[in-house]
Each structure stands twice: as C-alpha cells, then as structure tokens.
C-alpha cells in the first residue's frame, strides 16, 4: 500500500459594503483578515511567500488579485482533503463575521467560492490541486488529459460561460478560460495541465499541480475529483495502462463539447478517429483502475473511491435528473431552468437570443468595433441603443423572430441568473447550497468527510502537517520571530529548525538552522564570486 | 443522519448489492425526479430571497481582480 500526498488551494472572492452601498477596498479587508487571523488563531508567519501557517497545518495568505487563499495541509485521503477545504471555509467565514461586526453595524462581508466573475472582467478564482508522484518527465500528461477533460461531468461547478455575451449554461465555467492543453502559466494561457513542479519535498516526490478544477460544495463531487485523479496518477506512475488509443484529437474542443451538455451524451474525437463520450472515457479509466485494485501500490482507500465512482457514473447515465440533488452543476441546472421559466423564457427562446448576440457581435467585430461581454448591456443605454439599432439590428431581430422590447427582460434574466449562481457559492448562511442543505433536500454528503470543527484546529495525522501543526500551536505563544514553511519550522531561540522535508515524516528531527534552498539559490544568483557569497552570508540574519 | 444521508451511505458502502425488482431503473428515475421536485419546492423561498436582492449592485460590488 502506497501513500499519496494531496492538497488543495482555494481562492476566495471577497467584498464588503455597508447597507447604504458604501464599500471598502478589498486590500483593506484582506489585510484586516490576515491581522485578525494573526491575533486570534494559532499561527506562525510563513517564511518566503508571506501569509500565515495555521495550527491545523494549513496556509492562509493573500494571493494575486488581492483575495484570500487557503491551502489545505498535506492529506492522505480524498475525504481528508475535503474535510480541510471545508475547515478552511469555516475559518475564513468566522474571521469575516468577526471583522464585519468590528467594522460597524450594517457592514456585511461576503466571502464566496465563485469560480468566475460575471461582471465582464473575465477574471476567475482558482481551485488548484496538488498530487505527489514519482513519474519522471512530462510524457504522462497526454495519458492524464482525457481524464481531466471528461471528469467535469461530475466535478463541474456549474454556471454560465462568463466570456459569452449571451446565456450559455456550462457544467464547468472554468473550461472557457483554458486556452491550451499543457501550459506553464497560471494566469494567462492556462492549460488543462499545468507544468509547475514545485515539489516542496526536497526531491522526495514530484508534484502534479492542476488548475483546471473548480471549487465545489458537493462532497460527492469534491471527494471524487480528488480520489479519481489521485488514482489515475497512481496508475500512470506504475506504467500499467496503454492509453495511447484514448488520447483526444483536440482536448480543449472535447472539454468544450462535454461542458455544454447536461445529458452527458456529447461525444468528441479520439486521435484514432473514434467518437467517445465523457462517460465512456471515465468508464475506461475506472475499469483500468479496478483491474489493479489488489496491487500493493494502491492506496487503501482505492476500493471506496471506485465504488463511489462507479455508482456516480451509473447515475450520470440518466443525467441530469439522476444527479440533480448530488452534484453542483446539476443542482444549479434545475434552479436556473426554473428561474428561466418563471421569467417567461424557454430554452429555445434563449437559443435565439444567444444567436442574436453572436451575430450582432460578429457584425460589430467585422466593422472593427471594440466588443466585449458587456456590450449587450450597453444596448440598454439609449445612446448606444439608438446607435446600434439604427444600423442593422432590426433586421436581425426580424430574421430571428425576436421582439426588441424583450431584450430588457432577457438582460434582467441574465443578471438574475449570474447573481443566483454567485449566491450558490457564498461561504456562510447566505449560501444557497447551505440553505438547501439545511432544508435536507440535498443528497451529496459522504460520511468519511467527518466532522469539520476539529479540523479547524488540528492537523491531519498521517503527514508532516501533524508535526507542523503541533509545533505551531506550541510556538505561537513563545518569544522570537519563528518562521514556518511547508518543509520547516524555525526555533530562532535555540537556532534549530524542524526538518519537514519528507512529507510523511512523523518523528521530530531538529537541526541547526540551515539556509533554505530557495534562499540559497537566490544568493548564488546574486553572488558571482565566492567572496561575495561569503559576504552575503555574513550579512544575513540566519 | 437524514434519510438521504442514510441512502447515500448505503449506496456507497455496498454498491455491489443486487438491485431488486422494486428498485428498477425506471423507479430509480421516478424517485430521482421526485427528489428534484422536492429540491425545487424547498428552494422557492431561498431563490426568491436571493433574486429580490439588488442583483446589479451585488454583481458590481463583487467585481474584483480575481485570481489564478
């Protein structure tokens, strides 16, 4: 039995405003949250990249875009990962509630695990996965991609294509922000697979870092996302599967086809010219893994994940009804459909309005006009409306059998749906998902995820996170400027450092404080000659 | 543990059990459709509360730089 070390980073959107609409800068809110965490929670400052390591072994920091981000501690099972993601949600929610009260009556801070921004900015919030492995090179990426492309039928967060001018439901909103199959970028030119391999284990493991996934509420979806992907990585690590005949001809095109189909029947071409559905791809990976279930390298939790995987794929055969209370995208799908009907629209009418916008935008694009997702909203501005409608729109409306007066209602529907999607994903009592959970109409919980409250203060037992958390809780009351990282904790008073390089270490090993690897390489790059290097060493307070 | 949790737990802990005639595919689908109906009914008030808010200002307030 082999241990697999896994973790998840969650980026949170934050906004705060008074009842009169006045708001505060996000930079102020995030700084206050970090200061509050530093004052109220067991923690040590994170060496290197900033933020705090908390007593449960996780890291809380402010990331690119000035938003809060929490990385789970290193975990050994998918259930543990989901438990610590949720613990992070609760930690942040508690801090935000406390900060809101401190900022005065009527001030409300909203924290949301949204995946895309519908304001027209084109921004996204990431949910990055990390899996340890010992595969050399990048050749396995092509064997992994069909899994990542097709798993969205159960891992999709649901929502709308935030880059489309119309109203396009999508199983996985982040799909539309991926532009490549394999990429080293995390902010531009994002890929299905990210080539970053910052192992943080001193070479014990390689680290697969994925940024194509999404934040989820459903425990079924979240456990499956982590569990199935870890098992596929394990399978590829042992080189037991020939997946070359399952390579997709155009992975991004396939992902886009799968994400637009709530019946999960859409197909995509393999390099062999065969057409397959996401369900067929998933069944193939599952069968390969099930055939190896007795192998010594399989994690002890593999059988439980395979059972959940198989039962979910069976349910997806009759999607979307069959998963309408258990998977994020399907729950949203039914509520969005209801709201659309209540606004007096049909799917067919929305398709026509989408076509109107596509052709309108295409025409404007042809004329060299500056276009963007929000241009349609500009039609409500009388000046723009006159200008745009005066040229070509009436003809287009007539061709498509649409009434100009209906446009306002369509735009209101679009705005309400975006608002609703965002409210599904807020963290706290305002969350639509949480309200549905409280009403006992969801069917997504997995018993193995267990209790969340203990995970807010205690680290997972089987990884180095246990020693990190224990040391943080002991040291945070001590004097001294002790720092913490994924692979070390400093004791500045004694001049010692807890070596956490091995991600599975369970024995405390204290060594003289060393120059950390990243500092060392930075020093070496700054010092061209050995004498300069020694001077730099002496000048540093290590 | 709610009835749904119990069912999910049962489904996951023993998925290999044979489905009896009383739990055929069509009955499964009927049950699933009923659950979706219950879901939508329970969500009525929740959704109305959300939509009765000011969607435009909410979305504007939420606009920010985003992440990765």
Interface residues (C-beta under 8 A of the other chain):
Chain A: X11 X13 X14 X15 X17 X21 X23 X26 X63 X64 X65 X66 X67 X69 X110 X112 X114 X117 X118 X119 X120 X121 X123 X124 X125 X126 X128 X186 X187 X211 X220 X304 X307 X308 X310 X311 X318 X321 X322 X324 X325 X326 X331 X334 X335 X338 X339 X415 X416 X418 X419 X420 X422 X423 X432 X435 X436 X439 X440 X441 X442 X443 X444 X445 X446 X447
Chain B: X2 X4 X5 X7 X8 X9 X11 X12 X13 X15 X16 X25 X28 X29 X32 X33 X35 X36 X38 X39 X40 X42 X43 X46 X47 X50 X51 X53 X55 X56 X57 X58 X59 X60 X61 X62 X63 X64 X65 X66 X67 X68
